[in-house]
Amino acid sequence: MMEKDLLDTLYRKLTGKHADAVEKLPASGSNRHYYRLYGSPTLIGVAGESVDENKAFCYLSAHFHRKGLPVPQVLAVSDDGQLYLQDDLGDTTLFDTLRQARETGIFTEADRTSLRHAMSLLPDVQCAGAEGLDFSQCYPLAAFDRRSICWDLNYFKYCFLKATGTDFREDKLEDDFDRMQHMLLATNGSDTFMYRDFQSRNVMLRDGKPWLIDFQGGRRGPCQYDVASFLWQAKARYPDELKEELLQAYLERLACYRNVDKDGFRHSLRHFILFRLLQVLGGYGFRGYFERKPHFLESIPHAITSLKKLLEQPFGEYPYLNGVLARMCDDYLAGHAATPRDGQELTVRITSFSYKKGIPEDPTGNGGGFVFDCRAMHNPGRYERYKTLTGLDAPVIAFLKEQGEMDAFLQHVYALADASVGKYLQRGFSSLMLSFGCTGGQHRSVFAAQQTAQHLHEKFGVRIILEHREQQLTTTWESKHMP
């Protein structure tokens, strides 16, 4: 039987009736598959390949639920442990709601309130959630330990540092890695639950309140790890003053559970920020350089920028690592950015459109650029639930990324666009046009245009005029090079 049929059988066993419909949801970064089972009640079905990981989630969910923490309750588990049903928290993540803030750099008071609520909830999970918790039920490890630190640092070394061609002496690097292990393990985490993947993508908003998901990798460990994970999430783009505001909200709530040495906390937090950035770069390197998934490569500049800023105050404990990372950041940024020649500003005009209404004209008269046909991609517009949405909406974005076709398509687009932008900058040209068309100009073309605009602005810093013609929506991203 197929997964959806097995989940429907589990649903009937729980409720006494079949679900009205079973819909597969967009894939996440894990190997678990998610389904929505419509009915009374509507539930989320999960199919996970790792029975031990499933058991960890189900145990933690039940424990946290008893503690009154906002987590989905597991309502039924299959006999073989590979399937389970849980509460449906909806489709809105905190990350989704902050999309406009990330693009504009303007975090509204509503955005800040949601973030403060999430950060204030974290100590409840870490401290109250740890009370009575059987950490032996955690997966794959019961505690944050030397072995897990080694795994992550080696992941960075082999999947990012070597992949980018950075030169280093392995013995000296390992000496500093050893020092980092001692520093991280010296931070007390004996009585707290370390969420491990606490980030805005794993915070669902339900009636405006935060609910927590994807905590199955949690274990005993230091509080600082989760703070670093959330506030220095590569794509979050929180301004420094907002990070400070959220850190204060966290520390105030943590003080309800224990005495807090704020200076000591901040000192150790810097080391966890460094460790977390190396960890995510290792993940991006593997997914991007080895598995060749473009959207992971797009996250690298954010992490590199954060790392370079962190290293403005060097870590005295890791003298050799400091030098390697500084050189790596400089080499990466130099190789992935170009500067306009002689002060000439290049504007890249990117347009999404419907072929039914014709290909856009170039208003500059330059005539240079590309028209990309997106109609070969799987069309979300064929499905009722997506018809009123566009390629800017999270469900459509998830649909297009899940199919995999758009990632491969954009990889070729980026190769052509990058080559042209680089040459145009070198030659002092002022205008380049990229157009993306699909049947209705609503889903595929909008998504492709938006992704390409973000890619070019992040990589080259050029001025972008992004127009979604059929939505009558135009956005200008100013050059990072011009005053």
C-alpha positions as CSV (number, residue, x, y, z in Angstrom):
1,M,0.0,0.0,0.0
2,M,1.1,3.6,-0.6
3,E,2.0,5.9,2.3
4,K,-1.2,7.9,1.9
5,D,-3.4,4.8,2.0
6,L,-1.6,3.5,5.1
7,L,-2.1,6.9,6.8
8,D,-5.7,6.9,5.8
9,T,-6.0,3.4,7.4
10,L,-4.4,4.8,10.6
11,Y,-6.8,7.8,10.4
12,R,-9.8,5.4,10.2
13,K,-8.5,3.4,13.1
14,L,-8.3,6.6,15.2
15,T,-11.6,8.2,14.1
16,G,-13.7,5.3,12.9
17,K,-14.0,6.8,9.3
18,H,-11.8,7.5,6.3
19,A,-10.4,10.9,5.7
20,D,-12.3,13.0,3.2
21,A,-9.1,13.5,1.2
22,V,-5.4,12.9,1.7
23,E,-3.0,15.5,0.2
24,K,0.8,15.2,0.1
25,L,2.5,18.4,1.4
26,P,5.7,20.0,0.1
27,A,8.9,18.2,1.1
28,S,11.0,19.6,3.9
29,G,14.7,19.3,4.3
30,S,14.4,15.9,6.0
31,N,13.6,12.4,4.7
32,R,10.1,12.5,6.3
33,H,7.0,12.9,4.1
34,Y,4.0,14.9,5.3
35,Y,0.4,14.6,4.4
36,R,-2.8,16.5,5.3
37,L,-5.7,14.3,6.0
38,Y,-8.9,16.3,5.7
39,G,-11.9,15.5,7.8
40,S,-13.3,15.9,11.2
41,P,-10.7,16.4,12.6
42,T,-8.1,17.4,9.9
43,L,-4.7,16.0,10.9
44,I,-1.2,15.8,9.6
45,G,0.2,12.4,8.7
46,V,3.9,11.8,8.9
47,A,5.8,8.9,7.2
48,G,9.4,8.7,8.5
49,E,12.0,6.2,7.4
50,S,13.8,6.2,10.8
51,V,11.7,4.5,13.4
52,D,14.1,5.7,16.2
53,E,13.7,9.3,15.0
54,N,9.9,8.9,15.0
55,K,10.0,7.4,18.5
56,A,12.0,10.4,19.7
57,F,9.5,12.9,18.3
58,C,6.5,11.1,19.7
59,Y,8.1,10.8,23.1
60,L,9.2,14.5,23.2
61,S,5.8,15.6,21.9
62,A,3.9,13.7,24.6
63,H,6.3,15.0,27.3
64,F,6.1,18.6,26.2
65,H,2.3,18.4,25.8
66,R,2.0,17.3,29.4
67,K,4.1,20.3,30.4
68,G,1.6,22.6,28.7
69,L,4.1,23.6,25.9
70,P,2.7,24.5,22.5
71,V,3.6,21.5,20.4
72,P,1.5,19.3,18.1
73,Q,0.1,16.3,19.9
74,V,0.7,12.9,18.4
75,L,-2.7,11.1,18.3
76,A,-1.9,7.8,16.7
77,V,1.2,5.7,15.8
78,S,1.3,2.7,13.4
79,D,2.3,-0.7,14.8
80,D,5.7,-0.6,12.9
81,G,6.4,3.0,14.2
82,Q,6.9,4.4,10.6
83,L,3.7,6.4,10.5
84,Y,2.0,8.7,12.9
85,L,-0.8,11.3,13.0
86,Q,-0.5,14.7,14.8
87,D,-2.4,17.9,15.2
88,D,-2.6,20.2,12.2
89,L,-1.1,23.6,13.0
90,G,-1.7,25.1,9.6
91,D,0.7,26.2,6.9
92,T,2.1,29.5,8.3
93,T,5.6,29.6,9.7
94,L,7.2,32.5,11.4
95,F,9.8,32.5,8.5
96,D,7.0,32.9,6.0
97,T,5.5,35.9,7.8
98,L,8.8,37.7,7.8
99,R,9.4,37.5,4.0
100,Q,8.7,41.2,3.4
101,A,10.8,42.2,6.4
102,R,13.8,40.2,5.1
103,E,13.5,41.8,1.6
104,T,13.1,45.3,2.8
105,G,15.1,45.3,6.0
106,I,12.1,46.8,7.8
107,F,10.7,44.7,10.7
108,T,7.4,46.0,11.8
109,E,6.2,46.0,15.4
110,A,4.0,43.0,14.6
111,D,7.1,41.2,13.3
112,R,9.1,42.1,16.4
113,T,6.2,41.0,18.7
114,S,6.1,37.5,17.0
115,L,9.9,37.2,17.3
116,R,9.8,38.2,20.9
117,H,7.1,35.7,21.7
118,A,9.2,32.9,20.0
119,M,12.4,33.9,21.9
120,S,10.5,34.1,25.2
121,L,9.1,30.6,24.6
122,L,12.5,29.1,24.2
123,P,13.5,29.0,27.9
124,D,10.2,27.3,28.7
125,V,11.1,24.5,26.4
126,Q,14.8,24.4,27.5
127,C,14.1,24.5,31.2
128,A,10.6,23.4,32.0
129,G,10.7,21.0,29.1
130,A,13.8,19.4,30.6
131,E,12.1,18.6,34.0
132,G,11.4,14.9,34.2
133,L,12.6,14.3,30.6
134,D,14.2,10.9,29.9
135,F,17.1,12.0,27.7
136,S,17.9,8.5,26.7
137,Q,14.8,8.7,24.5
138,C,16.5,11.4,22.4
139,Y,17.8,10.7,18.9
140,P,20.5,10.2,17.7
141,L,22.3,11.2,20.9
142,A,21.2,11.8,24.4
143,A,23.5,14.8,24.9
144,F,25.6,17.4,23.1
145,D,29.0,15.9,23.3
146,R,32.5,15.8,21.8
147,R,31.5,13.4,19.1
148,S,28.7,15.5,17.8
149,I,30.9,18.6,17.8
150,C,33.6,16.6,15.8
151,W,31.0,15.5,13.3
152,D,29.9,19.1,12.6
153,L,33.4,20.6,12.4
154,N,34.5,17.9,10.0
155,Y,31.4,18.5,8.0
156,F,32.5,22.1,7.6
157,K,36.1,21.1,6.9
158,Y,35.4,18.6,4.2
159,C,32.1,19.9,2.6
160,F,32.9,23.6,2.6
161,L,36.5,24.5,3.4
162,K,38.0,21.9,1.0
163,A,35.1,22.4,-1.5
164,T,35.9,26.1,-1.8
165,G,39.6,25.4,-2.3
166,T,40.8,27.2,0.9
167,D,44.3,26.3,1.8
168,F,45.0,25.2,5.4
169,R,47.2,23.0,7.5
170,E,45.1,20.3,8.9
171,D,47.1,19.8,12.1
172,K,46.9,23.4,13.1
173,L,43.2,23.6,12.2
174,E,42.5,20.5,14.3
175,D,44.4,22.0,17.2
176,D,41.9,25.0,17.2
177,F,39.0,22.6,16.7
178,D,40.1,20.8,19.9
179,R,40.1,24.1,21.7
180,M,36.6,24.9,20.4
181,Q,35.3,21.5,21.7
182,H,36.7,22.3,25.2
183,M,35.1,25.8,25.1
184,L,31.7,24.5,24.0
185,L,31.6,21.6,26.4
186,A,32.7,23.8,29.3
187,T,29.3,25.6,29.0
188,N,26.9,24.0,31.4
189,G,24.0,22.2,29.8
190,S,23.4,19.4,32.3
191,D,19.9,20.4,33.1
192,T,18.5,21.9,29.9
193,F,17.0,20.6,26.7
194,M,18.8,21.8,23.6
195,Y,16.3,22.1,20.8
196,R,19.2,22.0,18.2
197,D,17.1,23.2,15.2
198,F,15.4,26.2,16.8
199,Q,14.8,28.6,13.9
200,S,11.9,30.6,12.4
201,R,11.1,27.9,9.9
202,N,10.3,25.6,12.8
203,V,8.0,28.0,14.5
204,M,4.4,27.8,13.3
205,L,2.0,30.6,13.9
206,R,-1.5,29.6,14.9
207,D,-4.0,32.4,15.9
208,G,-0.9,34.6,16.1
209,K,0.8,32.5,18.7
210,P,4.0,30.4,18.3
211,W,3.9,26.6,18.2
212,L,7.0,24.5,17.9
213,I,7.8,21.7,15.5
214,D,10.8,19.6,14.4
215,F,12.4,19.1,17.8
216,Q,13.1,15.4,17.3
217,G,16.9,16.1,17.1
218,G,16.9,17.7,20.5
219,R,19.1,16.5,23.4
220,R,20.6,17.6,26.7
221,G,22.9,20.6,26.1
222,P,23.7,24.3,26.6
223,C,21.1,27.0,26.1
224,Q,23.4,29.2,24.0
225,Y,23.3,26.8,21.0
226,D,19.6,27.5,20.4
227,V,20.0,31.2,20.8
228,A,22.8,31.2,18.2
229,S,20.7,29.0,15.9
230,F,17.7,31.3,15.9
231,L,19.2,34.8,15.9
232,W,22.1,34.0,13.5
233,Q,20.0,31.9,11.1
234,A,21.7,32.5,7.7
235,K,18.7,33.9,5.8
236,A,16.9,35.6,8.8
237,R,18.7,39.0,8.2
238,Y,17.9,40.4,11.6
239,P,19.5,43.8,12.2
240,D,21.9,44.0,15.1
241,E,19.6,46.1,17.2
242,L,16.8,43.6,16.7
243,K,19.1,40.7,17.7
244,E,19.9,42.6,20.9
245,E,16.2,43.2,21.6
246,L,15.4,39.5,21.1
247,L,18.4,38.4,23.2
248,Q,17.2,40.6,26.1
249,A,13.7,39.1,25.8
250,Y,15.3,35.6,26.0
251,L,17.5,36.5,29.0
252,E,14.5,38.0,30.9
253,R,12.5,34.8,30.5
254,L,15.5,32.6,31.3
255,A,15.9,34.5,34.6
256,C,12.5,33.1,35.6
257,Y,14.3,29.7,35.8
258,R,17.8,30.4,37.0
259,N,20.3,33.0,37.9
260,V,21.8,34.4,34.7
261,D,25.4,35.8,34.4
262,K,24.6,37.9,31.4
263,D,28.3,38.7,30.7
264,G,29.3,35.1,30.9
265,F,26.3,34.1,28.8
266,R,27.3,36.6,26.0
267,H,30.9,35.4,26.1
268,S,30.0,31.8,25.6
269,L,27.3,32.7,23.1
270,R,30.0,34.1,20.7
271,H,31.6,30.7,20.5
272,F,28.3,29.0,19.8
273,I,27.6,31.5,17.0
274,L,30.9,30.7,15.4
275,F,30.3,27.0,15.8
276,R,26.7,27.3,14.4
277,L,27.9,29.3,11.3
278,L,30.6,26.7,10.6
279,Q,27.9,24.0,11.0
280,V,25.5,25.5,8.5
281,L,28.2,26.3,6.0
282,G,29.1,22.6,6.1
283,G,25.4,21.8,5.4
284,Y,25.2,24.3,2.6
285,G,28.4,23.0,1.1
286,F,27.2,19.5,1.0
287,R,23.7,20.3,-0.3
288,G,25.0,22.9,-2.8
289,Y,28.4,21.8,-4.0
290,F,27.9,18.0,-3.8
291,E,24.1,17.6,-4.3
292,R,24.0,20.6,-6.6
293,K,20.9,22.2,-5.1
294,P,21.0,25.9,-6.1
295,H,18.8,27.2,-3.2
296,F,21.5,26.0,-0.7
297,L,24.2,27.8,-2.6
298,E,22.1,31.0,-2.4
299,S,22.2,30.8,1.4
300,I,26.0,30.8,1.5
301,P,26.6,34.5,1.1
302,H,24.3,35.3,4.1
303,A,26.4,32.9,6.3
304,I,29.7,34.2,5.0
305,T,28.6,37.8,5.6
306,S,27.6,36.9,9.2
307,L,30.9,35.1,9.8
308,K,33.0,38.0,8.5
309,K,31.2,40.4,10.8
310,L,31.7,38.1,13.7
311,L,35.4,37.9,13.0
312,E,35.8,41.6,13.3
313,Q,36.5,40.8,16.9
314,P,38.9,37.8,16.5
315,F,38.7,34.8,18.8
316,G,41.9,34.7,20.8
317,E,41.3,31.1,21.6
318,Y,41.6,30.0,17.9
319,P,44.5,32.0,16.3
320,Y,45.0,29.7,13.3
321,L,41.2,29.2,12.6
322,N,40.8,33.0,12.7
323,G,43.3,33.4,9.8
324,V,41.8,30.6,7.8
325,L,38.3,31.9,8.1
326,A,39.2,35.5,7.4
327,R,41.0,34.4,4.2
328,M,38.1,32.1,3.2
329,C,35.6,34.9,3.6
330,D,37.6,37.4,1.6
331,D,38.3,34.9,-1.1
332,Y,34.7,33.9,-1.3
333,L,33.3,37.4,-1.4
334,A,36.0,38.5,-4.0
335,G,35.1,35.6,-6.2
336,H,31.3,36.1,-6.0
337,A,31.1,39.9,-6.5
338,A,31.9,42.4,-9.1
339,T,32.3,46.1,-9.0
340,P,31.0,48.4,-11.7
341,R,33.7,50.0,-13.9
342,D,34.4,53.7,-13.7
343,G,31.3,54.4,-11.5
344,Q,28.9,53.2,-14.2
345,E,25.8,51.6,-12.7
346,L,24.3,48.5,-14.2
347,T,20.5,48.1,-13.9
348,V,19.1,44.6,-14.5
349,R,15.4,44.7,-15.4
350,I,13.7,41.4,-14.6
351,T,10.1,40.8,-15.6
352,S,7.6,38.0,-15.2
353,F,4.8,37.8,-17.8
354,S,2.1,35.8,-19.5
355,Y,2.8,34.6,-23.1
356,K,-0.9,35.3,-23.8
357,K,-0.2,39.0,-23.4
358,G,3.1,39.1,-25.3
359,I,6.8,39.3,-24.5
360,P,7.8,42.5,-22.6
361,E,9.5,45.3,-24.5
362,D,12.8,46.7,-23.5
363,P,12.1,50.3,-22.5
364,T,15.8,51.2,-22.6
365,G,16.2,50.3,-26.3
366,N,19.3,48.4,-25.4
367,G,18.0,45.1,-26.7
368,G,20.3,42.9,-24.6
369,G,19.3,40.0,-22.5
370,F,17.3,36.8,-22.4
371,V,13.7,35.5,-22.5
372,F,13.2,32.3,-20.5
373,D,10.2,30.0,-21.1
374,C,8.9,28.5,-17.9
375,R,6.0,26.6,-19.4
376,A,7.8,23.2,-19.4
377,M,7.7,23.2,-15.6
378,H,4.9,21.5,-13.6
379,N,2.2,24.2,-13.4
380,P,0.7,24.9,-9.9
381,G,-2.2,26.7,-11.6
382,R,-3.6,23.3,-12.6
383,Y,-4.6,22.7,-8.9
384,E,-7.5,24.5,-7.3
385,R,-5.7,25.3,-4.1
386,Y,-3.1,27.4,-5.9
387,K,-5.3,29.2,-8.4
388,T,-5.7,32.3,-6.3
389,L,-2.0,32.4,-5.2
390,T,1.1,33.5,-7.0
391,G,4.8,32.6,-7.2
392,L,5.3,34.9,-4.2
393,D,3.2,32.8,-1.9
394,A,4.8,30.1,0.4
395,P,2.6,27.2,-0.8
396,V,3.4,27.8,-4.4
397,I,7.1,28.3,-3.6
398,A,7.1,25.0,-1.7
399,F,5.3,23.3,-4.6
400,L,7.8,24.4,-7.2
401,K,10.8,23.6,-5.1
402,E,9.4,20.1,-4.2
403,Q,9.1,19.2,-7.9
404,G,12.8,19.7,-8.5
405,E,12.4,20.9,-12.1
406,M,12.6,24.6,-11.2
407,D,15.9,24.1,-9.3
408,A,17.6,22.5,-12.3
409,F,16.0,25.2,-14.6
410,L,17.3,28.1,-12.5
411,Q,20.7,26.6,-12.3
412,H,21.1,27.1,-16.0
413,V,19.5,30.5,-15.8
414,Y,22.0,31.6,-13.2
415,A,24.9,30.4,-15.3
416,L,23.8,32.5,-18.3
417,A,22.8,35.5,-16.2
418,D,26.0,35.5,-14.1
419,A,28.2,35.4,-17.2
420,S,26.3,38.3,-18.8
421,V,26.2,40.5,-15.6
422,G,29.9,39.9,-15.0
423,K,30.8,41.0,-18.6
424,Y,28.4,43.9,-18.5
425,L,30.0,45.2,-15.3
426,Q,33.5,44.8,-16.8
427,R,32.5,46.7,-19.9
428,G,30.6,49.4,-18.2
429,F,27.2,48.6,-19.8
430,S,24.2,50.1,-18.1
431,S,21.2,47.9,-18.9
432,L,20.4,44.2,-19.1
433,M,16.9,42.6,-19.3
434,L,15.8,39.1,-18.2
435,S,12.2,38.0,-18.8
436,F,10.4,34.9,-17.6
437,G,7.2,33.8,-19.2
438,C,4.6,31.2,-18.5
439,T,1.0,30.6,-19.4
440,G,-0.7,33.0,-17.0
441,G,2.3,34.9,-15.7
442,Q,1.2,34.1,-12.2
443,H,3.1,31.1,-10.7
444,R,6.2,29.7,-12.5
445,S,7.4,32.9,-14.1
446,V,6.8,35.0,-10.9
447,F,8.8,32.5,-8.8
448,A,11.7,32.3,-11.4
449,A,11.9,36.1,-11.7
450,Q,11.9,36.6,-8.0
451,Q,14.6,34.0,-7.3
452,T,16.8,35.3,-10.1
453,A,16.5,38.9,-8.9
454,Q,17.5,37.8,-5.4
455,H,20.4,35.7,-6.7
456,L,21.8,38.5,-8.8
457,H,21.4,41.2,-6.2
458,E,23.1,39.1,-3.5
459,K,25.9,37.9,-5.8
460,F,26.7,41.1,-7.7
461,G,25.0,43.9,-5.7
462,V,23.6,45.4,-8.9
463,R,20.5,47.6,-9.2
464,I,17.5,45.4,-9.9
465,I,14.1,46.5,-11.2
466,L,11.8,43.6,-10.7
467,E,8.4,43.7,-12.4
468,H,5.6,41.1,-12.1
469,R,3.7,42.5,-15.0
470,E,0.4,40.6,-14.7
471,Q,0.2,41.5,-10.9
472,Q,1.1,45.1,-11.7
473,L,3.8,44.9,-9.0
474,T,7.2,46.6,-9.4
475,T,10.1,46.6,-6.9
476,T,13.5,48.3,-7.1
477,W,16.5,46.9,-5.3
478,E,19.2,49.6,-5.3
479,S,22.9,48.9,-6.1
480,K,25.1,48.0,-3.2
481,H,28.0,49.7,-4.9
482,M,26.6,53.2,-5.6
483,P,26.2,55.8,-2.9
